[in-house]
Amino acid sequence: MSKGTPISPSLMASKPSAAKAADPVDTVDSASAVLGPNRVVEPTEMTGSEAIVRSLEELGVDDVFGLPGGAILPTYDPLMASKINHVLVRHEQGAGHAAQGYAMVTGRVGVCIATSGPGATNLVTAIADAHMDSVPLVAITGQVSSTVIGSDAFQEADIVGITMPITKHSFLVTKAEDIPQTLAEAFHLASTGRPGPVLVDVTKDAQQAKTMFSWPPKIDLPGYRPVTRGHSKQVREAARLIAAASKPVLYVGGGVVKAHASAELLALAEATGAPVATTLTARGAFPDSHPQHVGMPGMHGGVAAVTALQQADLLITLGARFDDRVTGVLSTFAPNAKVIHADIDPAEISKNRTADVPIVGSVKEILPELTEAVRASREKDGAPDLTAWWSFLDKLREDYPLGWTEPEDGLLAPST
């Protein structure tokens, strides 16, 4: 695809990821060098806009989605000369959503670019959506020169302030020398812990100024150390509750997909023998064809999945957030259930439903340890009898199967 061409449906599969996952650790080290191509760039003089493009290249970016405008034009000159493929959109919101889709399909950080003022504010819906769906996204916006910020200059908008509630962090860069480190930190924030969007707003004079570029920069985020490994005591307590439950349900959310933990989920499900309900964002994390899968819960879900959650005495909640589309009225949701809640974002635990056993960490690391603890418990004390529970759920699946009635005229109505 040539530079400046509209988005193609084949783009998402056109370039394989060059990035490799880091080895799992207890916490994400915020002082470590940023992940990317393993090479060192000696100090080289260039403009801030060239530093933006060079940083993206060193971070392994292949594709960006954007729409040029006055405050970001200095960056478009080196971008057009770069190996990075620029996908020209017709509206900045389209750039944001395209970058979202790219990130969700490839597992890499999506990048979108817009100019200041209306260009930046047009990204807000996509940024908010990425925030809600935990999508790694870096939005790079041009800003008016630092000397006129706050003067209501032409196409000036406080995009940092606007996006602060819907990003993991929003940066304002006013000096060219800060560009490499800021972009490295932005990618680190977007792709670690609970993924999400990060905004980098760069003033026009910072893009035009000269600087000495070198790579890699050091990431300096002393307050950011996401926990990836769950507390072993909490994992053992979760295994104890599972052993005592007669009507357990694995309530699986999109965090399992984000963590690439489908294999670990399957191992836990088969170790516990419990039914598995997967939310909309977790579809595909567990095979629909598996006999333990009872379907999707919530207002658009099936009878078996909804009833399983309502009648459960234990919810094993993995990477889910008790969204209102699943729970309905919280005070009446699963009233007799104790809750194990594992999530990499501590803010989600007990936010909507109090957890009896909270476990902060990546489900990728928590699930193997929990599976091992469950198996050890069963070897010692035997497995709980879930026969009556499964008989009840199997009857629901038999009585209320998913299906549809073919219309007599053979035509499929748009509302079907």
CORLINPE-V172959 format. One line per field, one symbol per residue. ss: DSSP state (2 for helix, 1 for strand, 0 for the rest). psi: psi as a letter, one per 30 degrees, with the letter a starting at -180 (. if undefined). burial: I if it has 24 or more other C-alpha atoms within 12 Angstrom, else O. A space follows every 50 residues. Layout:
ss=???
psi=???
burial=???
//
This chain:
ss=00001000002220000000000000100000100000001111111222 22222222000011110002222222222200001111000222222222 22222200011111000222200222222222000011111110022200 00000000222222220011111002222222222222222000001111 11122222011111100100000000100002222222222222000111 11022222000222222222220011110222000000000011100000 00222222222001111100000222200222000001111110000000 00000011110022222222222222222220000022222222222220 0000000000000000
psi=klkgllkkffefgfjlkfkkklkklelkjfflkkkakilkjlkkklleee eeeeeeefggkeklkljlleffeeffefefflfkkkjklfkeeeeeeeee eeeeefglkkklklalceeefffeeeeeeeeeghkjkjkkklllkffgkg ghlkhkkifeeefefglelkkjkfkeffeeeeeeeeeeeeflbjllkkkj jklefeeflkljklkllkkiifgjikkfklkeeeeeeeeeeeffkfilkj jkaffeeefhgeeeeeeeefefgllkkklefgkffkkffkffkgaklafg aleeeeeeeefkfkjjjjglghkffefbjefgkifgklkkjkkfjfffkg eekkkejkjklkfeeeeeeeeeeeeeeeeeflkljgeeeeeeeeeeeefi lkalkklefgkjkff.
burial=OOIIOIIOOOIIOOOOIOOOOOOOOOIIIIOOIIIIOOOOOOOOOIIIII IIIIIIIIIIIIIIIIIIIIIIIIIIOIIIOIOIIIIIIOIIIIIIIIII IIIIIIIIIIIIIIIIIIIIIIIIIIIIIIIIIIIIIIIIIIIIIIOOIO OOOOIIIIIIOIIOOIIIIIIIIIIIIIIIIIIIIIIIIIIIIIIIIIII IIIIIIIIIOIOIIIIIOIOOOOOIIIIIIIIOIIIIIIIIIIIIIIIII IIIIIIIIIIIIOIIIIIIIIIIIIIIIIIIIIIIIOOOOOIIIIIIIOO IIIIIIIIIIIIIIIIIIIIIIIOOIIOOOOOIIOOIIIIIIIIIIOIII OOIIIIIIIIIIIIIIIIIIIIIIIOIOOOOOIIOIOOIIOOIIOOIOOO OOOOOOOOOOOOOOOO
//
